[in-house]
Amino acid sequence: MPTLAWIGKDTVVRHHQEVPFHLLREDKERAVGDPNAGNLLIHGDNLLALKALLPHYAGQVKCIYIDPPYNTGNEGWAYNDNVNSPEMRRWLGETVGKEAEDLSRHDKWLCMMYPRLMLLHELLAEDGSFWMSIDDNEVHHARGLLDEVFGRKNFVASVIWQKVYSPKNSANYFSEDHDYVLVYAKDKDNWDRNLLPRTLEQDSAYINPDNDPRGPWKPSDLSARNPYKHGTYGFTTPSGREIEGPPKGRYWSISKEKLERLDADNRIWWGKSGDSIPQLKRFLSEVQDGLVPQTLWTYEEVGHTQEAKQELVEICDFESSDDVFVTPKPTRLIERILEIATDPGDLVLDSFPGTGTTG
């Protein structure tokens, strides 16, 4: 299997094993929320914090979400998004050695991420899932890195999050409207995602114009683009209209025999006049109790960056607009992830918490 190579990789592959264990020190003066809730908010180097959590939580975390530095090259904000802070330079010098002087910012990002991902993998439960927010600066390296840590077979999806609601007319080339959320499972065969709850708007599409005793239903097209050897037949509608076959360039998705069986069970809708193209009646009472998650998440569904900033301003008293965190995540985005990945009582971990949206 192809693997990702970068300067310094050999020195960080086993670094997570060399990180010493540390004890966590409780600071009651900085505690937040119910002290009996079982939550932990840890301040410090996340590599050391993850190693400190390992003896207590290895293999127990059901969902891990991280929002690491995107490595945009921007050094003018709190997290120094060029992986070039004094702390990072010192760590790279101590860990990678002289090679660190030759590292590109992408080499540095990979060196920084690898041991942290290895510890996160150890903390994740066998039926757990891992979620990473990222953008185009490192998404290609992130996929290669996560394939190596989690195994390519455990890749689940690459979600597109529409993070802005209006185009940036000052963009040099394209207005960047989206970020990615990469999803991996510890063991894909052992991971079950949850369905998303149905909305009243979605249920309102089901009606009952023929007073079917099985309740509300909505029509579904019986033609498809894919060829089907039993899908080119003609028939006569209840009103007597002759239909020679499916619409041009399409095929009926069921055989004539199945159409007749469904019609006999009043599961075919021919329109009020009885001479329309047949449609399948899909009953609300028979659909699964929830929606299969899709990989395109719009800002209407899960929020956008401006919404996230507004949430932050309402909570924190910033001295000026320049002090507001640049790229917070909206709570609706994290709620969507947790809806899919967790059940009540599950352990959740965020080792790059930023503004604390996950908390």
PyMOL commands that set and color helices and strands:
alter all, ss='L'
color gray80, all
select helices_A, chain A and resi 9-12+15-18+28-30+46-57+86-102+105-123+139-150+152-154+188-190+200-203+256-264+284-286+299-302+305-315+321-323+331-341
alter helices_A, ss='H'
color red, helices_A
select strands_A, chain A and resi 61-66+124-134+155-162+178-185+217-221+223-224+235-236+242-243+251-252+268-269+279-283+296-297+348-349
alter strands_A, ss='S'
color yellow, strands_A
deselect
rebuild
show_as cartoon
